[in-house]
Amino acid sequence: MQASRLLSILMLLQTRGRMSAQSLAAEMDVSVRTIYRDVDQLSASGVPVWADRGRLGGFQLQPGWRTQLTGLTPAEAQAVFMAGLPGPASQLGLGDALGSAQLKLLAALPPGWQDDAQRVSSRFHLDPVDWYRDPSPIDHLPAVARAVWTEQRLKIRYESWQGEVEREIDPLGLVLKAGTWYVVARASGKVRTYRLSNIRKLEGLGEPFRRPREFSLEDYWRESTRRFEAELYRDTALLRASARGLKRLRNLSVAVAAAIDGAKARPDAQGWSRVTIPIESIEHAAGQLLALGPEVEALAPDALRQRLADLARRTAALYHQS
């Protein structure tokens, strides 16, 4: 445990430069006193660690000194190869770079670990695109990726649900969600999410922007998706479903499946159960439930029952015309 911690401290100082004892202690989840003892051990083993005292002081390695250790355990090396996804990397124009980086990593690993690391890519494959779907168009992905990396402002023509609009955006990050690429960008002072396949035209403005120092792409995306899912379902519907109907209802969405599981409904004498599920709107729910046929009956709200009855009558009329 101590050897692993010493190596982690060494890697932190090598990659981040000067760090205070308090910062190292927070990273290692140990006391400041333990950090001082660990640094003494590193120095005693020949690692040139310099200590600067004072309010702005801290520990740092002698300038120009670097360890030849990779700092990777066998499991960590496997995780790196698992994370190196060839599909997204190629879409971003980094396919060759990924391949060369993995070759360099392999060369740095001990011989006994190299086979383990390579075995990951031959035994695990990640396909982020759902069944019966093609990946979204990514014509503008390389250009947007360059703008994100170099912090360059873009002008886009974007097809939203209100029609086509033009925006000048500061691209802050890219997200791959279920096979679809999104760019998170600041426009008119607000951070928004844009689907790349909806960008009809893109133009680089040749103007740099300053990325907000406090912005976290991971935190923004987590909160954005939570808010979207919470606002998506604005109402509920009371249903009566057969065992087959319940099974098909679960496939509508994760939220519907969670509602069914949470209800723990008991079937009646006919084998039908009553459940309350979240719905986006009357129109959307009617379209979904109509596809389930006679396996599900909407009991409430009345507007949903009436809409389903109207759609069923109009559908039946199509087949009785002849």
C-alpha positions as CSV (number, residue, x, y, z in Angstrom):
1,M,0.0,0.0,0.0
2,Q,2.8,2.4,0.9
3,A,4.8,1.5,-2.2
4,S,1.8,2.3,-4.4
5,R,1.3,5.6,-2.5
6,L,4.9,6.6,-3.0
7,L,4.7,5.9,-6.7
8,S,1.4,7.9,-6.9
9,I,3.1,10.9,-5.2
10,L,6.0,10.6,-7.6
11,M,3.6,10.6,-10.6
12,L,1.7,13.6,-9.3
13,L,4.9,15.7,-8.8
14,Q,6.1,14.7,-12.3
15,T,2.9,15.6,-14.1
16,R,1.6,18.6,-12.1
17,G,4.8,20.2,-10.8
18,R,4.9,21.8,-7.4
19,M,2.3,20.7,-5.0
20,S,1.7,21.5,-1.3
21,A,1.6,18.9,1.4
22,Q,-2.1,19.7,1.9
23,S,-2.9,19.1,-1.8
24,L,-1.0,15.8,-1.8
25,A,-2.7,14.7,1.4
26,A,-6.1,15.4,-0.2
27,E,-5.2,13.5,-3.3
28,M,-3.9,10.5,-1.4
29,D,-6.6,10.7,1.3
30,V,-4.0,10.6,4.1
31,S,-2.7,13.0,6.7
32,V,-0.2,15.8,6.0
33,R,2.2,14.0,8.5
34,T,2.0,10.9,6.3
35,I,2.9,12.9,3.2
36,Y,6.0,14.3,5.0
37,R,7.1,10.8,5.9
38,D,6.5,9.6,2.4
39,V,8.5,12.5,0.8
40,D,11.4,11.7,3.2
41,Q,11.4,8.1,2.0
42,L,11.4,9.2,-1.6
43,S,14.4,11.5,-0.9
44,A,16.2,8.7,0.9
45,S,15.7,6.4,-2.1
46,G,17.4,8.8,-4.4
47,V,14.4,10.7,-5.8
48,P,15.4,14.5,-6.0
49,V,12.4,16.1,-4.2
50,W,12.9,19.7,-3.4
51,A,10.9,21.4,-0.6
52,D,10.1,25.1,-0.6
53,R,8.9,26.6,2.6
54,G,6.4,29.4,3.0
55,R,2.8,30.2,2.1
56,L,3.4,29.5,-1.6
57,G,5.8,26.6,-1.0
58,G,5.5,22.9,-1.6
59,F,7.3,19.9,-3.0
60,Q,8.6,19.5,-6.5
61,L,11.1,17.4,-8.4
62,Q,14.4,18.7,-9.6
63,P,13.9,20.4,-12.9
64,G,14.6,18.1,-15.8
65,W,14.4,14.9,-13.7
66,R,11.9,12.2,-14.8
67,T,11.4,8.7,-13.7
68,Q,11.4,5.9,-16.2
69,L,8.6,4.0,-14.4
70,T,5.2,4.0,-16.1
71,G,3.4,3.9,-12.8
72,L,0.9,1.4,-14.2
73,T,-0.3,-1.8,-12.6
74,P,-1.5,-4.6,-14.9
75,A,-5.1,-3.7,-14.3
76,E,-4.5,0.0,-15.0
77,A,-2.8,-0.9,-18.3
78,Q,-5.8,-3.0,-19.3
79,A,-8.1,-0.1,-18.3
80,V,-6.2,2.3,-20.6
81,F,-6.6,-0.1,-23.6
82,M,-10.3,-0.5,-22.7
83,A,-10.8,3.2,-22.7
84,G,-9.1,3.8,-26.0
85,L,-12.2,3.4,-28.2
86,P,-11.1,3.2,-31.9
87,G,-14.6,4.2,-33.3
88,P,-14.9,7.6,-31.5
89,A,-11.2,8.3,-31.9
90,S,-11.4,7.8,-35.7
91,Q,-14.4,10.0,-35.9
92,L,-12.5,12.7,-34.1
93,G,-9.5,12.3,-36.5
94,L,-7.4,10.7,-33.8
95,G,-7.4,7.1,-35.0
96,D,-3.7,7.1,-36.0
97,A,-2.7,9.0,-32.8
98,L,-4.5,6.4,-30.7
99,G,-2.8,3.5,-32.4
100,S,0.7,5.1,-32.0
101,A,0.0,6.0,-28.3
102,Q,-1.0,2.4,-27.6
103,L,2.2,1.1,-29.2
104,K,4.3,3.5,-27.1
105,L,2.5,2.4,-24.0
106,L,3.0,-1.3,-24.9
107,A,6.7,-0.6,-25.4
108,A,6.9,0.9,-21.9
109,L,5.2,-2.0,-20.1
110,P,7.1,-5.0,-18.7
111,P,7.0,-8.0,-21.1
112,G,4.7,-9.9,-18.8
113,W,2.0,-7.2,-18.9
114,Q,2.0,-6.6,-22.7
115,D,0.0,-9.6,-23.6
116,D,-2.6,-8.8,-20.9
117,A,-3.0,-5.3,-22.2
118,Q,-3.4,-6.3,-25.8
119,R,-5.8,-9.1,-24.9
120,V,-8.4,-6.4,-23.8
121,S,-9.0,-5.1,-27.4
122,S,-9.3,-8.7,-28.8
123,R,-11.9,-9.7,-26.2
124,F,-13.9,-6.6,-25.5
125,H,-15.7,-4.4,-28.0
126,L,-17.9,-1.4,-27.4
127,D,-20.6,-0.5,-29.9
128,P,-22.4,2.6,-28.6
129,V,-25.1,2.7,-31.4
130,D,-28.5,1.2,-30.6
131,W,-30.1,-1.6,-32.6
132,Y,-31.5,-0.8,-36.0
133,R,-29.9,2.6,-36.0
134,D,-27.1,4.1,-38.0
135,P,-24.6,6.5,-36.4
136,S,-25.6,10.1,-36.7
137,P,-23.9,12.1,-39.5
138,I,-20.6,13.6,-38.3
139,D,-19.6,15.8,-41.2
140,H,-18.7,18.7,-38.9
141,L,-17.2,16.7,-36.1
142,P,-13.5,17.2,-36.9
143,A,-13.9,21.0,-37.3
144,V,-15.9,21.3,-34.1
145,A,-13.3,19.2,-32.3
146,R,-10.5,21.5,-33.5
147,A,-12.5,24.5,-32.3
148,V,-13.1,22.9,-28.9
149,W,-9.4,22.1,-28.5
150,T,-8.0,25.5,-29.8
151,E,-10.8,27.6,-28.1
152,Q,-12.0,29.2,-31.4
153,R,-15.4,30.7,-31.9
154,L,-17.8,29.2,-34.5
155,K,-20.8,30.4,-36.4
156,I,-23.4,27.8,-37.1
157,R,-26.7,27.4,-38.9
158,Y,-28.7,25.0,-36.7
159,E,-32.0,23.2,-37.2
160,S,-34.0,23.4,-34.0
161,W,-37.6,22.4,-33.3
162,Q,-38.5,26.1,-34.1
163,G,-36.8,26.0,-37.5
164,E,-33.3,27.0,-38.7
165,V,-31.4,29.6,-36.6
166,E,-28.0,31.1,-36.7
167,R,-25.8,31.2,-33.7
168,E,-22.2,32.3,-32.8
169,I,-21.0,29.8,-30.3
170,D,-18.0,29.2,-28.0
171,P,-17.6,25.4,-28.2
172,L,-16.7,24.1,-24.7
173,G,-16.8,20.4,-25.1
174,L,-18.0,17.3,-27.1
175,V,-20.1,14.5,-25.7
176,L,-20.9,11.1,-27.3
177,K,-24.3,9.9,-26.0
178,A,-25.8,6.6,-27.3
179,G,-24.0,6.9,-30.6
180,T,-24.9,10.6,-31.1
181,W,-22.4,13.5,-30.9
182,Y,-23.3,16.7,-29.1
183,V,-21.4,20.0,-28.7
184,V,-21.8,21.9,-25.4
185,A,-21.3,25.6,-26.2
186,R,-21.8,29.0,-24.8
187,A,-24.1,31.3,-26.9
188,S,-25.4,34.7,-25.9
189,G,-23.9,34.2,-22.4
190,K,-25.7,30.8,-21.8
191,V,-24.4,27.3,-22.0
192,R,-26.5,25.1,-24.3
193,T,-26.3,21.7,-26.0
194,Y,-26.4,21.3,-29.8
195,R,-26.7,18.0,-31.7
196,L,-24.0,17.9,-34.3
197,S,-26.2,16.2,-36.9
198,N,-28.5,19.2,-36.7
199,I,-25.8,21.6,-37.8
200,R,-26.5,22.6,-41.4
201,K,-23.6,25.0,-41.9
202,L,-20.5,25.7,-39.9
203,E,-18.0,28.6,-40.3
204,G,-14.9,29.3,-38.3
205,L,-14.7,33.0,-37.2
206,G,-11.0,33.0,-36.5
207,E,-11.7,34.5,-33.1
208,P,-10.4,33.0,-29.8
209,F,-12.6,32.9,-26.8
210,R,-11.7,32.4,-23.1
211,R,-13.0,29.2,-21.6
212,P,-14.7,29.7,-18.2
213,R,-12.2,28.4,-15.7
214,E,-14.9,27.0,-13.4
215,F,-16.8,25.2,-16.2
216,S,-16.9,21.3,-15.8
217,L,-18.1,19.4,-18.8
218,E,-18.9,16.4,-16.8
219,D,-20.9,18.3,-14.2
220,Y,-22.8,20.3,-16.8
221,W,-23.8,17.1,-18.7
222,R,-24.9,15.3,-15.6
223,E,-27.1,18.2,-14.5
224,S,-28.3,18.8,-18.0
225,T,-29.5,15.2,-18.6
226,R,-31.0,15.1,-15.1
227,R,-33.0,18.3,-15.8
228,F,-34.0,17.1,-19.3
229,E,-35.3,13.8,-18.0
230,A,-37.2,15.5,-15.1
231,E,-38.9,18.0,-17.4
232,L,-39.6,15.4,-20.2
233,Y,-42.4,13.6,-18.3
234,R,-45.0,16.2,-17.4
235,D,-47.9,14.0,-16.5
236,T,-48.9,10.5,-15.6
237,A,-51.3,7.9,-16.9
238,L,-53.1,5.1,-15.1
239,L,-53.0,1.9,-17.2
240,R,-54.4,-1.7,-17.0
241,A,-52.1,-4.2,-18.7
242,S,-51.8,-7.9,-19.3
243,A,-48.6,-9.7,-18.4
244,R,-47.5,-9.4,-22.1
245,G,-48.5,-5.7,-22.0
246,L,-46.4,-5.0,-18.9
247,K,-43.4,-6.6,-20.6
248,R,-43.8,-4.4,-23.7
249,L,-44.5,-1.3,-21.6
250,R,-41.0,-1.8,-20.0
251,N,-39.4,-1.3,-23.4
252,L,-40.9,2.2,-23.8
253,S,-38.3,3.9,-21.5
254,V,-36.2,3.4,-18.4
255,A,-38.5,5.8,-16.5
256,V,-41.6,3.6,-17.4
257,A,-39.8,0.4,-16.5
258,A,-38.8,2.0,-13.1
259,A,-42.4,3.0,-12.5
260,I,-43.6,-0.5,-13.2
261,D,-41.0,-2.1,-10.9
262,G,-41.8,0.4,-8.1
263,A,-45.5,-0.2,-8.3
264,K,-45.2,-3.9,-7.5
265,A,-48.7,-4.4,-8.8
266,R,-50.5,-7.7,-8.3
267,P,-52.4,-9.2,-11.2
268,D,-56.2,-9.6,-10.9
269,A,-58.2,-12.7,-11.6
270,Q,-57.7,-12.2,-15.4
271,G,-54.0,-11.7,-15.0
272,W,-54.1,-7.9,-15.6
273,S,-52.3,-5.3,-13.4
274,R,-52.8,-1.6,-12.8
275,V,-49.8,0.7,-13.0
276,T,-49.2,4.4,-13.2
277,I,-46.5,5.5,-15.6
278,P,-45.0,8.9,-16.5
279,I,-45.9,10.4,-19.9
280,E,-44.6,13.3,-22.0
281,S,-47.9,14.4,-23.4
282,I,-51.3,13.0,-24.4
283,E,-50.4,12.9,-28.0
284,H,-47.0,11.2,-27.4
285,A,-48.5,8.6,-25.0
286,A,-51.4,7.8,-27.3
287,G,-49.0,7.0,-30.1
288,Q,-46.9,4.7,-27.9
289,L,-49.9,2.9,-26.3
290,L,-51.7,2.4,-29.6
291,A,-48.7,0.4,-30.8
292,L,-49.2,-2.0,-27.9
293,G,-52.7,-3.0,-29.2
294,P,-55.2,-4.7,-26.9
295,E,-52.6,-5.6,-24.3
296,V,-52.8,-2.3,-22.6
297,E,-55.9,-0.2,-21.6
298,A,-55.6,3.5,-20.6
299,L,-57.9,4.2,-17.6
300,A,-56.9,7.9,-17.0
301,P,-56.7,10.7,-17.8
302,D,-59.9,10.9,-19.9
303,A,-58.2,12.9,-22.5
304,L,-55.8,10.0,-23.2
305,R,-58.7,7.5,-23.4
306,Q,-60.5,9.7,-25.9
307,R,-57.4,10.2,-28.0
308,L,-56.7,6.5,-28.1
309,A,-60.4,5.8,-29.0
310,D,-60.2,8.4,-31.8
311,L,-57.0,7.0,-33.2
312,A,-58.4,3.4,-33.0
313,R,-61.6,4.4,-34.9
314,R,-59.6,6.2,-37.6
315,T,-57.2,3.2,-38.0
316,A,-60.1,0.7,-38.2
317,A,-61.8,2.9,-40.8
318,L,-58.9,2.5,-43.1
319,Y,-59.4,-1.3,-43.2
320,H,-63.2,-1.2,-43.6
321,Q,-63.3,1.1,-46.6
322,S,-63.2,-1.8,-49.0
